[in-house]
Amino acid sequence: MEVEKSSTLCSVSGVAYIRIGTGIRPLSIQEIVTLSAELGAINWDEMPSLSADHINMDYVRWFFDTMEKARGKRVPEDMWMKYLRSVKAIKGDRLTNAGVLFFTDASEFLSQCRCRVIFVDGEPEKSKEYEGPVWKIIEEVFTDITRELRRPEVVVATRRVRIEEYPVRALREAIINAFAHRNYAIPSDVRIFVHPGRIVVRNPGNLMPGVDLNDPEHVPRNPALCQLLYDTGFIEKYGYGIVMIREECEKHPMVRVEFKATASKFEVVFRKEAGDILDELDRSILRILSTPKRSGEIAGELGVSKPTVITRLKKLESLGLVRREGRGPQVRYRIV
């Protein structure tokens, strides 16, 4: 008899078991919570946690002020608590885990709600830990990482043009997603590794069951937390994060992105692949664009194929060095 691996928890007489090798053993309470959260069987963020007395009203005020600016939604102060109950940040007289993450210095109560950024460039490594409400951690991590990034210069004729070392909008989205969709039942923090040639954003927990990286759907592991992040403008549009990260990296001239999903963690890897941003063909195209030209005319002058020229023109457009004018057969390109 052959018994296939189950996609859900299995129990007998109220006890959940896991198979280890040729034997089985009962799961601990922590393991049941962790696996249930990973499978989407429970919403960890909606579970009641601390007494509502722990709520920080400065953070609540920040939330409603930011929501009004980001979404144009104004909630009168006497309705604040009612609204927080409607989005499941509060249940009864207790903060849910989502409420703890957003409206307290969360790491005081949930040790896994931290972030560590490690700069891997020589010995010893430089690292920094971040604590506080989740929205504050996201802002501080993003600010500190982007402060460390370079803006490489590209020489075009006698001019120098600067570009961002990494697509910052995609990087910010990856950091937000790491906190929005991680499995908080796993006792581990979010970690970001900044290498000389790549940045790795790693969070505990895999994708939710049924989510396809090639056709991502919004299946939140933490729906209450996602709602709070959406209200305050951190999440721009549901189900758009992975798509937007890919689009931003495709537009960038020297960064490619890779998504890695394993049983216990999910990684977004931004990798630099271009050593020299402009080669001689790029420079030749720029030199002859002192007057607007069609892609076919450029190809004829340089003796290369039209598809090759179009590919290079897209790259130069993304760098802000070339502008496209007109439509259809009348499209011409000119140097900016």
C-alpha positions, 0 to 999 in steps of 0.5 A: 500500500502506498500513501502519498504525502498530504497537503494538509495536517493529518490527525487521529483522535485530535492529535496531529502527526508528522512522518519522519523517515519510516516512523511518525510522531505527534506535532507540538503546538508550535509546529501545528501553528507554524504548519497551519499558517504555512498552509493558510489553514489559520490566519496568524495575524488575526489571532488575539494577542495583547491587551488593547491597553498596550496600543500606542496612540501615537502610532494610531494617529500616524496610521489615520493621518497616513491613510488620509494622505495615501488613500484620501480616506478620513476617519473621525477620531471618535471612530478610530477604534471601531475602524481598527476592529473592522480591519481586525487589528482589535478583537474584543478588548485585545490587539490581534497579532496584526494590531501588535505589529502595527500599533506597538513596538512589536519586537518587545512582545514578538521576538521574530518581528525584527529585521537584520540587514547584513552588508557582506563586503569584506571581514568583518561583516557589517550588520544592523538590527531593526525593531519597532512597528512593522511600518517603521522598520520598513521605512528605516530599512529602505532608507538605510539600504538606499543610502548605501547604494551607489549611482554609477556614472555613464560617460556619453560624449562629454557628459556624465549621466548617473543611474540608480545602482538598483531599481529602488521601487522594486527593492522597496516592494520586495522589502514590503512583501517580505514583511507582509507575506512572511510566516510569523509563526516561524521564530525567525526574522527578515534578513537582507544581505547586501553583497557587492554584486547582489541584494538578497531579501529573505523572509521566513515561509514559502509562497501560499499554496496555489500561488504561481510565480509566473501568474501571481494571485493575491492570496495573503497569508496575513490578510489583516496586516496586508489591509493595514499596509494597503490603507497606509499606501505601502501596498500599492495594488493587490496582486501586483508586487511580483509583477511590478518587481519584474517590470522595474528590473526589466527596465533597469540596464544592469539588474536582473531579478530571481525569485527562490522559493523553498520549504522554509523561506522565500528570497528575492535576489537582485543581481547585477549582470552588466559590467560596463553599461555602455559598449561601443555600439551604444556609443555609436548609436548615440553619436549618430542621433544628433538628428532624429533617425528611424531605427532602420536608418540607424541600422543601415548606417551602422551595418547591424540588424534592425532588431539589434538596434531596437534592443539597444534603443530600449536600453538607452531609453531606460537610461534616459539617454534617448527619447522616442518621438512619433508613432508607428512607421514615423517613430524616430529617436533622438538623443536627450 
